[in-house]
Structures are given as structure tokens and as C-alpha cells.
């Protein structure tokens, strides 16, 4: 299956902004984190199709998965 992965903030550094990723059926959000070597302690926000998601959520073909680091205030 194929999902679209978006990275925000510091997670983009040395990586990508948006990328199509091929995964096996029944893959989970955590599988994307491992596949792209994202630092788990830096992933504060995870969204699947614009809804907050847990790392264990099972993905579907053509999902849009977004990761963001912690967001600081003023």
C-alpha cells in the first residue's frame, strides 16, 4: 500500500517535507517512524488524515500521515 508522509519543523532537517511511502498491508504509524529513522522522542504530534493518531494505529492505502515535533510558545 502507499501512504503520503509529511514532516514538519525540525523533523524535516536532512529528510524531506512530503514523500510517498510504500508499506506492507496492516502497517502501523510506528512502522513509518522506523522506516524513515525519525527520532521517537522528537515526534510529539502524529496525525492520520487530519485526525490525531497513536503510534499503533493501523494505516490504510492512501492515508496521509503527518509528524510534528513539540511546538514552542512565546
Beta strands, then each sheet from edge to edge (+ up, - down):
strand 1: 2-7
strand 2: 18-22
strand 3: 45-48
strand 4: 51-52
strand 5: 64-68
sheet 1: 2+ 1- 5- 3+ 4-
end
